[in-house]
Amino acid sequence: MMEMGNGHSMEKDHSMEEMHSKELVEVIAKALVDNPDEVVVNEKVDGRNIVVELHVAPSDMGKVIGKQGRIAKAIRSVVKAASFREKKNVDVEIV
């Protein structure tokens, strides 16, 4: 197992290359928040466009957005880079 922040881990068989956008957002979010059990990720697919909706506990919202939105931008950048190979347009919405 590979350690993520906050004592959470990611199974080896879920390598970053093989991971789909939904699972990637879920792993990142659960590593950032205090209430990982309240992380819910939904995915809406429309052709080559994918919208990944991230829901977290209200008290964890600041942790996934970050100061001036830096964490949210970083999550979006990682997901966009991971989806580049699949030629998919992925948008991450934090709701």
C-alpha atoms as an extended CHARMM CRD file, in Angstrom:
* protein
*
        95  EXT
         1         1  MET       CA              0.0000000000        0.0000000000        0.0000000000  PROA      1               0.0000000000
         2         2  MET       CA              1.0740000000        3.5300000000       -0.7120000000  PROA      2               0.0000000000
         3         3  GLU       CA              0.5580000000        6.0630000000        2.0750000000  PROA      3               0.0000000000
         4         4  MET       CA             -1.4280000000        9.1890000000        1.3150000000  PROA      4               0.0000000000
         5         5  GLY       CA             -1.6840000000       12.1020000000        3.7760000000  PROA      5               0.0000000000
         6         6  ASN       CA             -3.6830000000       11.7640000000        7.0190000000  PROA      6               0.0000000000
         7         7  GLY       CA             -2.9220000000        8.0520000000        7.3950000000  PROA      7               0.0000000000
         8         8  HSD       CA             -5.0420000000        7.0690000000        4.3880000000  PROA      8               0.0000000000
         9         9  SER       CA             -3.6210000000        4.6120000000        1.9070000000  PROA      9               0.0000000000
        10        10  MET       CA             -4.1180000000        3.6930000000       -1.7170000000  PROA      10              0.0000000000
        11        11  GLU       CA             -4.0340000000        0.0710000000       -2.8590000000  PROA      11              0.0000000000
        12        12  LYS       CA             -1.1760000000       -0.7470000000       -5.2330000000  PROA      12              0.0000000000
        13        13  ASP       CA             -3.5370000000       -2.1250000000       -7.8830000000  PROA      13              0.0000000000
        14        14  HSD       CA             -5.0060000000        1.3910000000       -8.2230000000  PROA      14              0.0000000000
        15        15  SER       CA             -1.9860000000        3.0180000000       -9.8440000000  PROA      15              0.0000000000
        16        16  MET       CA             -2.4640000000        6.6400000000      -10.8330000000  PROA      16              0.0000000000
        17        17  GLU       CA             -2.2130000000        5.7200000000      -14.5390000000  PROA      17              0.0000000000
        18        18  GLU       CA             -5.0500000000        3.1870000000      -14.3920000000  PROA      18              0.0000000000
        19        19  MET       CA             -7.2750000000        5.1930000000      -12.0900000000  PROA      19              0.0000000000
        20        20  HSD       CA            -10.3570000000        6.8240000000      -13.5940000000  PROA      20              0.0000000000
        21        21  SER       CA            -11.1760000000       10.4420000000      -12.8550000000  PROA      21              0.0000000000
        22        22  LYS       CA            -13.8600000000        9.6110000000      -10.2930000000  PROA      22              0.0000000000
        23        23  GLU       CA            -11.5910000000        7.3390000000       -8.2540000000  PROA      23              0.0000000000
        24        24  LEU       CA             -8.6920000000        9.7840000000       -8.5230000000  PROA      24              0.0000000000
        25        25  VAL       CA            -10.7700000000       12.6550000000       -7.1270000000  PROA      25              0.0000000000
        26        26  GLU       CA            -12.0530000000       10.3900000000       -4.3480000000  PROA      26              0.0000000000
        27        27  VAL       CA             -8.5660000000        9.2820000000       -3.2650000000  PROA      27              0.0000000000
        28        28  ILE       CA             -7.2220000000       12.8470000000       -3.2810000000  PROA      28              0.0000000000
        29        29  ALA       CA            -10.2370000000       14.2530000000       -1.4040000000  PROA      29              0.0000000000
        30        30  LYS       CA            -10.2160000000       11.5360000000        1.2600000000  PROA      30              0.0000000000
        31        31  ALA       CA             -6.5360000000       12.2370000000        1.9050000000  PROA      31              0.0000000000
        32        32  LEU       CA             -7.2610000000       15.9440000000        2.4740000000  PROA      32              0.0000000000
        33        33  VAL       CA            -10.3660000000       15.9490000000        4.6710000000  PROA      33              0.0000000000
        34        34  ASP       CA            -11.0450000000       15.1970000000        8.3420000000  PROA      34              0.0000000000
        35        35  ASN       CA            -14.2210000000       13.2350000000        7.5110000000  PROA      35              0.0000000000
        36        36  PRO       CA            -13.2840000000       10.8420000000        4.6750000000  PROA      36              0.0000000000
        37        37  ASP       CA            -16.4770000000        8.8140000000        5.1930000000  PROA      37              0.0000000000
        38        38  GLU       CA            -18.5070000000       11.8340000000        4.0540000000  PROA      38              0.0000000000
        39        39  VAL       CA            -16.7010000000       12.1670000000        0.7090000000  PROA      39              0.0000000000
        40        40  VAL       CA            -19.0530000000       11.3860000000       -2.1750000000  PROA      40              0.0000000000
        41        41  VAL       CA            -17.9840000000       11.5870000000       -5.8130000000  PROA      41              0.0000000000
        42        42  ASN       CA            -20.4310000000       11.4120000000       -8.7230000000  PROA      42              0.0000000000
        43        43  GLU       CA            -19.5620000000       11.2700000000      -12.4050000000  PROA      43              0.0000000000
        44        44  LYS       CA            -21.6890000000       12.4430000000      -15.3300000000  PROA      44              0.0000000000
        45        45  VAL       CA            -20.5400000000       11.3580000000      -18.7880000000  PROA      45              0.0000000000
        46        46  ASP       CA            -21.6300000000       13.1030000000      -21.9750000000  PROA      46              0.0000000000
        47        47  GLY       CA            -19.5990000000       11.7700000000      -24.8880000000  PROA      47              0.0000000000
        48        48  ARG       CA            -16.0150000000       12.9410000000      -24.3990000000  PROA      48              0.0000000000
        49        49  ASN       CA            -17.0130000000       15.3330000000      -21.6040000000  PROA      49              0.0000000000
        50        50  ILE       CA            -17.0340000000       14.1390000000      -18.0090000000  PROA      50              0.0000000000
        51        51  VAL       CA            -18.1800000000       16.1540000000      -14.9910000000  PROA      51              0.0000000000
        52        52  VAL       CA            -16.9160000000       14.8660000000      -11.6530000000  PROA      52              0.0000000000
        53        53  GLU       CA            -18.8720000000       16.2590000000       -8.6970000000  PROA      53              0.0000000000
        54        54  LEU       CA            -17.1360000000       16.2270000000       -5.3230000000  PROA      54              0.0000000000
        55        55  HSD       CA            -19.2730000000       16.4340000000       -2.1750000000  PROA      55              0.0000000000
        56        56  VAL       CA            -17.5790000000       16.7940000000        1.2340000000  PROA      56              0.0000000000
        57        57  ALA       CA            -18.7350000000       17.6570000000        4.7520000000  PROA      57              0.0000000000
        58        58  PRO       CA            -19.3490000000       21.3990000000        5.1810000000  PROA      58              0.0000000000
        59        59  SER       CA            -16.5160000000       21.5720000000        7.7290000000  PROA      59              0.0000000000
        60        60  ASP       CA            -14.1010000000       20.0980000000        5.1210000000  PROA      60              0.0000000000
        61        61  MET       CA            -15.0240000000       22.4450000000        2.2780000000  PROA      61              0.0000000000
        62        62  GLY       CA            -12.1090000000       24.7720000000        3.0170000000  PROA      62              0.0000000000
        63        63  LYS       CA             -9.6600000000       21.8750000000        2.9630000000  PROA      63              0.0000000000
        64        64  VAL       CA            -10.5470000000       20.8530000000       -0.5980000000  PROA      64              0.0000000000
        65        65  ILE       CA            -10.7830000000       24.4340000000       -1.8670000000  PROA      65              0.0000000000
        66        66  GLY       CA             -7.7330000000       25.8770000000       -0.1020000000  PROA      66              0.0000000000
        67        67  LYS       CA             -6.6320000000       29.4770000000        0.1980000000  PROA      67              0.0000000000
        68        68  GLN       CA             -7.5930000000       31.3780000000       -2.9650000000  PROA      68              0.0000000000
        69        69  GLY       CA             -8.7380000000       28.0710000000       -4.4880000000  PROA      69              0.0000000000
        70        70  ARG       CA             -5.2190000000       26.6600000000       -4.7820000000  PROA      70              0.0000000000
        71        71  ILE       CA             -6.0800000000       23.1140000000       -3.6560000000  PROA      71              0.0000000000
        72        72  ALA       CA             -9.1300000000       23.0060000000       -5.9580000000  PROA      72              0.0000000000
        73        73  LYS       CA             -6.9780000000       24.1770000000       -8.8830000000  PROA      73              0.0000000000
        74        74  ALA       CA             -4.3680000000       21.5240000000       -8.0690000000  PROA      74              0.0000000000
        75        75  ILE       CA             -7.0070000000       18.7630000000       -7.9520000000  PROA      75              0.0000000000
        76        76  ARG       CA             -8.3790000000       19.9290000000      -11.3220000000  PROA      76              0.0000000000
        77        77  SER       CA             -4.8720000000       20.0170000000      -12.8240000000  PROA      77              0.0000000000
        78        78  VAL       CA             -4.0180000000       16.4900000000      -11.6790000000  PROA      78              0.0000000000
        79        79  VAL       CA             -7.3190000000       15.0850000000      -12.9570000000  PROA      79              0.0000000000
        80        80  LYS       CA             -6.9800000000       16.9170000000      -16.2850000000  PROA      80              0.0000000000
        81        81  ALA       CA             -3.4300000000       15.5930000000      -16.7260000000  PROA      81              0.0000000000
        82        82  ALA       CA             -4.5170000000       12.0420000000      -15.8630000000  PROA      82              0.0000000000
        83        83  SER       CA             -7.4100000000       12.1970000000      -18.3460000000  PROA      83              0.0000000000
        84        84  PHE       CA             -5.2870000000       13.6150000000      -21.1730000000  PROA      84              0.0000000000
        85        85  ARG       CA             -4.2670000000       10.1500000000      -22.4080000000  PROA      85              0.0000000000
        86        86  GLU       CA             -7.8750000000        9.0730000000      -22.7400000000  PROA      86              0.0000000000
        87        87  LYS       CA             -8.6370000000       12.2200000000      -24.7670000000  PROA      87              0.0000000000
        88        88  LYS       CA            -11.4640000000       13.1130000000      -22.3810000000  PROA      88              0.0000000000
        89        89  ASN       CA            -12.4120000000       16.5670000000      -21.1380000000  PROA      89              0.0000000000
        90        90  VAL       CA            -12.8860000000       16.2960000000      -17.3670000000  PROA      90              0.0000000000
        91        91  ASP       CA            -14.2770000000       19.0820000000      -15.1920000000  PROA      91              0.0000000000
        92        92  VAL       CA            -14.2110000000       18.8030000000      -11.3990000000  PROA      92              0.0000000000
        93        93  GLU       CA            -16.9830000000       20.5950000000       -9.5270000000  PROA      93              0.0000000000
        94        94  ILE       CA            -16.8850000000       20.9720000000       -5.7580000000  PROA      94              0.0000000000
        95        95  VAL       CA            -20.4640000000       21.1920000000       -4.5160000000  PROA      95              0.0000000000
